[in-house]
Amino acid sequence: MKRMEIMKEYQRKLEGIFKNNYTVATPLLQEYDQQHQPFDSIDVRLQAINQMDIEGTIIPKESLEYVSNQLSSISANYTVEEQKSFLRNEARQIKVQKNTISIRVPEKNCRATQLIEQEQFRN
């Protein structure tokens, strides 16, 4: 089982969650979770998020940071049993916060809109 394949599968899972599709199949990830300690499974997820941040994804950076922080907290503060429970129910427990999703408006468009508004105000 290749770690990169597992990480890509986790990326597809997160992108599915982001699109409100909680049924993305993850057989390699599930197999990995069964064969390894929860800490290792969470570590694979954190590496996948880091790779997504570097290579790019449809998920905004703020949302990736949120999920990464959530996983780090679980890894550091939860018991092994709680970590196992989280991994079993992950799709239901990870929430991509809507308030962290933002669309940047290019400066040029903002400036053009401001100029148009100023002209309309003058007239």
Secondary structure, 3 states (H helix, E strand, C coil): CCHHHHHHHHHHHHHHHHCCCCCCCCHHHHHHHHHCCHHHHHHHHHHHHHHHHHHCCCCCHHHHHHHHHHHHHHHHHCCHHHHHHHHHCHHHHCCCCHHHCCCCCCHHHHHHHHHHHHHHHHC
